[in-house]
Amino acid sequence: MPPRTLALLLATALLTVGLTGCSVLSPFNTCEETATRLKDLRSQPILDSAPEGATAPKGLDQVDARCVDDTGDAWLYAARVYAFPGPRQKVVDFYRATAKADGWHLPSAPAGLGTPETVAGLCFTKGGDGDALMLTLRFTTAGHLKIEYDYDAGPEFDSGAGFEMEVGSETDGAKTGCWD
């Protein structure tokens, strides 16, 4: 077979395989038809649990629930923000106990991840493939609230540690983890 014919056959074969391969890839998840799952996230009891003395800043006193698909694959989340006048360790201790009692699992951090929980926050998982959830607790600042929510934090936020809790999920409930 002449080299030119072989090259043409090879190019045709590669093009066919490439086009076929593209058609079997799963499409990106979108926010379409996610209202029920988003409602489930919004109603997670952990979002209404806060340590004694924590307050929801005026204007951020409701659960913020959304589907975001600007990164190629959609992500669902429901979040709450609280101000807390006490030490961050009390927040960490409260959520370790409260989340565990609600069936959340705190996975072990990978070796070498040495940031204290009072800085890095916490991450929990719950459920299995098809109904998997991830709960994150992170400490936040007035500056972050301005960027994230266009919110000017008042004096209740300046009195101590602020934190945000988010229950997130893939649109199809696929298993997701804290250290992926």
C-alpha positions in Angstrom: 0.0 0.0 0.0 1.5 3.4 -0.9 2.4 5.6 2.0 0.0 8.3 1.0 -3.0 5.9 1.0 -1.9 4.5 4.3 -1.7 8.0 5.8 -5.2 8.8 4.4 -6.7 5.6 5.9 -5.0 6.3 9.3 -6.2 9.9 9.3 -9.8 8.7 8.5 -9.6 6.1 11.3 -8.3 8.6 13.8 -11.0 11.1 12.9 -13.7 8.4 13.2 -12.5 7.2 16.6 -12.2 10.8 17.8 -15.7 11.7 16.8 -17.1 8.5 18.2 -15.2 9.0 21.4 -16.7 12.5 21.8 -20.2 11.2 21.5 -19.8 8.7 24.3 -18.5 11.3 26.8 -21.1 12.3 29.4 -22.2 15.9 29.0 -21.6 18.4 31.7 -24.3 18.6 34.3 -26.4 21.8 34.2 -28.8 23.5 36.6 -31.8 22.2 34.7 -34.3 20.3 36.8 -32.5 20.7 40.1 -35.2 22.6 42.1 -36.1 19.5 44.1 -32.5 18.7 45.0 -31.9 22.4 45.9 -34.9 22.4 48.1 -33.5 19.3 49.9 -30.2 21.1 50.5 -31.9 24.2 51.8 -33.8 22.1 54.4 -30.8 20.4 55.9 -31.2 20.8 59.7 -27.4 21.5 60.2 -27.9 24.9 58.5 -30.1 26.1 61.3 -27.8 24.8 64.1 -25.4 27.3 65.6 -23.5 27.5 68.8 -25.0 29.5 71.6 -24.3 33.2 71.1 -24.0 33.0 67.3 -26.2 35.4 65.3 -27.1 35.6 61.6 -26.2 39.1 60.4 -29.1 41.2 59.3 -29.5 40.7 55.6 -27.8 37.4 55.7 -30.3 35.7 58.1 -31.7 33.3 55.6 -30.3 30.2 53.8 -28.8 31.2 50.4 -29.4 28.3 48.1 -28.3 28.2 44.4 -27.2 26.2 41.5 -24.0 27.5 39.9 -22.9 26.2 36.5 -20.2 28.7 35.5 -17.3 26.2 35.9 -18.5 23.7 33.3 -20.2 21.3 35.7 -23.1 22.5 37.9 -22.8 22.6 41.7 -25.7 23.0 44.1 -25.3 24.6 47.5 -27.2 26.0 50.5 -25.3 28.3 52.8 -25.7 30.2 56.1 -23.5 32.9 57.6 -23.1 33.6 61.3 -21.2 36.0 63.6 -19.9 34.5 66.8 -18.4 36.6 69.7 -16.4 33.6 71.1 -13.3 31.7 70.1 -13.2 29.7 66.9 -12.5 26.5 68.8 -16.0 26.7 70.3 -17.4 26.8 66.8 -15.2 23.8 65.7 -16.2 21.8 68.8 -19.9 22.6 68.3 -20.0 21.5 64.7 -17.9 18.4 65.3 -20.6 17.2 67.8 -23.6 18.5 66.0 -22.7 17.2 62.6 -21.8 13.8 64.0 -25.2 13.6 65.7 -26.9 14.4 62.4 -25.1 11.6 60.6 -22.2 13.6 59.0 -18.8 11.9 58.7 -15.6 13.9 59.3 -13.0 12.2 57.0 -9.4 12.2 58.0 -7.2 14.9 56.4 -4.5 13.6 54.1 -1.0 13.5 55.5 0.8 16.8 55.4 -2.3 18.9 55.7 -1.2 20.7 58.9 -3.5 23.8 59.0 -5.4 23.9 62.2 -9.2 23.5 62.1 -9.6 27.0 63.6 -8.0 28.4 60.5 -9.0 25.9 57.7 -12.4 25.0 59.0 -14.1 21.6 58.8 -15.4 19.4 56.0 -17.9 16.6 56.5 -19.6 14.1 54.1 -22.9 12.3 54.2 -24.8 9.8 52.0 -23.6 7.6 49.2 -23.5 7.8 45.5 -26.8 9.3 44.3 -27.5 11.2 47.5 -24.0 12.4 48.6 -23.7 15.7 50.4 -20.7 17.7 51.6 -20.7 20.1 54.5 -18.0 22.8 54.8 -17.5 25.2 57.7 -15.1 28.0 57.0 -14.2 31.1 58.9 -14.8 34.3 57.1 -14.1 38.0 57.3 -16.0 41.2 56.6 -14.0 41.6 53.5 -14.9 38.2 52.2 -18.6 38.9 52.9 -18.3 42.1 50.8 -16.8 40.2 47.9 -19.0 37.1 48.1 -22.4 38.7 49.0 -21.8 42.4 48.4 -22.6 42.7 52.1 -21.3 45.4 54.5 -20.9 43.5 57.8 -22.1 45.4 60.8 -20.8 45.6 64.4 -22.2 42.2 65.3 -19.7 40.7 62.9 -16.7 42.6 64.2 -17.2 41.3 67.7 -15.7 37.8 67.0 -15.3 35.0 64.6 -17.6 34.9 61.6 -18.2 31.6 59.8 -20.1 30.2 56.9 -21.6 26.8 56.5 -22.3 25.3 53.1 -24.1 22.1 52.3 -23.2 21.2 48.7 -23.9 18.5 46.2 -23.4 17.5 42.6 -26.6 17.9 40.6 -27.1 14.1 40.4 -25.9 13.4 44.0 -22.7 11.7 42.8 -20.3 11.0 45.6 -18.0 13.9 46.3 -15.3 14.3 49.0 -13.5 16.8 51.1 -10.0 16.0 49.8 -10.6 15.3 46.1 
